[in-house]
Amino acid sequence: MTPIDLRSDTVTRPTDAMRAAMAAAPVGDDQYGEDPTTNRLQQRCAELLGKEQALWLPSGTMANQVALRVLTRPGDEVVAGRECHAAWHEAGGAAANSGVQIVEVGEGGVFTREHFEAAIKPRGLPVFAPTTLVEIENTHNRGGGLVFPQRDVEAICAAARERGIASFLDGARLWNAAVASGRSEAELAAPFDLVAVAFSKGLGAPGGSLLAGRKDLIAAAERQRRMLGGAMRQNGIYAAAALHGIERHRERLREDHAHARALAEAIAGCAAVQLDLSTVQTNIVIWRLAPGALDAAALVARARAQGVLVSAFAARTVRAVTHLDVSAAQIARAAAVLRALLA
Ligand SMILES: *Cc1c(COP(=O)(O)O)cnc(C)c1O
């Protein structure tokens, strides 16, 4: 039996219809600006995100790295939420590629204007690394797919603007945040200078991310993309998959959210599970294993033996992610397997 793979929403395989769209895509050399499908995707995303311009990037990590290069100088400080992707999952890239240090504030991935203001280090004083960027992750991955409260987003970005501090949204899962909050992607992106979104997660495309923002910032991002080796050629094959995901797989994200909710509710009552159901707002379920219960590695191995794949996110923390390639029936089966192991 094929395993029920809840390790990540990146494990989806392109559907037959997505593959057909990829095969049929008109293409050209994107570095001459001549790939019609990439151009169409960038235009569509600029509209959806309410920004002047957008730029394809091969991965979400490169989108984040390019954003840092565009919005900071070496030696600067970046304020972000706890356990942000940029600090935890980019292999030290922020330090290596941009020479910045990231300060994590708040709790569980979210933070307030007060947290942000307390962390700001002034410019022009020789002992400080000046704060030049604030970064918000929405939804927040390690926070359990949390939607960042929009009133806090607006207050934080307003405080940043008042001080000439740039703002960046790591919206790899902004599509999920939009569906869960009932706010458009454009509304969620409006307070920010630059916004990143990913096509390779809930939308089910085989790869790709995108940055959107003002023309001057996107021009700078294009140069950084080239410098980091991320400029591609007949990219329309990928862009067609992304467009297909945007038009066909965006609304159905609510199914993934319902599945995550069902899974979370099924295991939340187990003695071994520490899980705050209020954090389960989108397609990610993260729980801690109670003291004395099995650890994450043991749970992952035992679940795997029964055909259910989940991730050990820390020694006693486990993550399950729902996506396009898992059905309601598979979620019910995964929930039963996990419940038996956690009882
Ligand atoms: C997955 C993810 C990324 C990086 O995307 P890749 O395409 O895997 O490089 C960036 N930010 C967040 C919040 C993510 O979850």
The ligand as an SDF file (V2000), in Angstrom:
LIG
                    3D

 15 15  0  0  0  0  0  0  0  0999 V2000
    8.7870   26.0690    2.4860 C   0  0  0  0  0  0  0  0  0  0  0  0
    8.9810   27.4360    2.9580 C   0  0  0  0  0  0  0  0  0  0  0  0
    9.9080   28.2790    2.3390 C   0  0  0  0  0  0  0  0  0  0  0  0
   10.9290   27.8030    1.3270 C   0  0  0  0  0  0  0  0  0  0  0  0
   10.4670   27.1940    0.2040 O   0  0  0  0  0  0  0  0  0  0  0  0
   11.3780   26.1730   -0.6270 P   0  0  0  0  0  0  0  0  0  0  0  0
   10.7220   26.2320   -1.9670 O   0  0  0  0  0  0  0  0  0  0  0  0
   11.2880   24.8690    0.0640 O   0  0  0  0  0  0  0  0  0  0  0  0
   12.7650   26.7040   -0.6900 O   0  0  0  0  0  0  0  0  0  0  0  0
    9.9830   29.5810    2.7780 C   0  0  0  0  0  0  0  0  0  0  0  0
    9.1990   30.0220    3.7590 N   0  0  0  0  0  0  0  0  0  0  0  0
    8.2960   29.2310    4.3820 C   0  0  0  0  0  0  0  0  0  0  0  0
    7.4530   29.8060    5.4590 C   0  0  0  0  0  0  0  0  0  0  0  0
    8.1710   27.9140    4.0180 C   0  0  0  0  0  0  0  0  0  0  0  0
    7.3040   27.1340    4.6640 O   0  0  0  0  0  0  0  0  0  0  0  0
  1  2  1  0
  2  3  1  0
  2 14  2  0
  3  4  1  0
  3 10  2  0
  4  5  1  0
  5  6  1  0
  6  7  2  0
  6  8  1  0
  6  9  1  0
 10 11  1  0
 11 12  2  0
 12 13  1  0
 12 14  1  0
 14 15  1  0
M  END
$$$$
